[in-house]
Amino acid sequence: MQKKVLILLIGLTIALSIILIFLIRYSPEVGRQYEEISSITMVTDVGGLGDKSFNDAGWNGVQMASKGLGIKANVIQKMEEEDLVTNVSRAAEASDIVVGMGFMIKDAIAINASLYPDTYFILIDEDAGDFPNVASYLFYSCQSGYLAGIIAASVSETGKIGVVKGMDVSSVLTYVAGFKAGAKTWNEFKGEKVEVLTKTAGTFIDSAKGRALTKSLIDEGVDIIFDVAGATGIGVYEVVQESNRAEGITEEEIRTGLKRPKYFAVGVDVDHDEMYPGEVLVSALKRMSETIYSAVEDITKNGFKGGLHLVDFKDGFTGISDMKYTKQYVPEQALKLVEKAEELMMNRDERLLIPSGLTDVDEYLDSFEVPEELLKIIN
């Protein structure tokens, strides 16, 4: 009898060990081991590559991971929104890691996550929900917008700065809220009344609409325009350049600093300063490339963590560009304000952390109070 019990216990132990090994080996919380990670596919939103901001930044991050970590990279960018679920499925079938870009693809990843439990999913700029094999990354892009807003308000000669939005989604509105809060900070600091005018295209893929809205803002007296519009925003830079040429200011004069542009753009997501030297005042950065690389590296080192990740200035994933061609136009007081604001951000001061799910910019702005430390900087 005792021998039978012993045999039974040994059998149960072996069975439990097999089950445990299976769970460790196949559980999406653990995922595939490093030696099994060989491929990564990015799925763009409907804007596709070539937007010079959001999707291009994502693809750059995937390419960085491919080169730096030895992983084969691919991209799927079919442009119809109804194809996104299929696109993610195709990516999951073909790859160990799937990177999805933006709010449009959130539901497609949520649908596919449980269907492909051994595939890692990385979602940029949205929250797909609680799946053990999905890491969602949301940026405190309000911080980047805030710093850019201070700079833009301080440089404007007309007292009017503008924003061209793609759509009124939270990732865009958070940028805009930060930008307006930055302008409000400059106004209170200097006792000025710089206005912020906004236009909404209703699309991220229509550069002609971006051109029309930018022209409209310039007609209303705006001299600095913040692009938060994806591929639609390409029209912002085109019109800024054309408007400066119409004023008789050449590209060479602007690039070399011989003449100050009359009109500036403010770049978004990636550093646009080198794309349009001297005509992009500053770029509000969302370092998606670096975020994707870091997330993929975590996977290869078995350090993957599913769920929502909020990343900020202290993480090194938000901020503004160096203003290589334009810093000479920025008042010293504005640079001091930015420096102090960055110090607060480094300490994760909650007064400069705008909620990522923001839906009403004006309501937020009414409640925003400029930190006293900024107003005490000596003019």
PyMOL commands that set and color helices and strands:
alter all, ss='L'
color gray80, all
select helices_A, chain A and resi 2-26+34-36+54-69+81-94+103-113+141-155+170-190+207-219+230-246+251-255+288-300+327-329+332-346+350-352+361-367+372-375
alter helices_A, ss='H'
color red, helices_A
select strands_A, chain A and resi 39-43+72-76+97-101+120-124+134-139+160-165+195-200+224-228+264-269+280-286+307-311+318-320
alter strands_A, ss='S'
color yellow, strands_A
deselect
rebuild
show_as cartoon
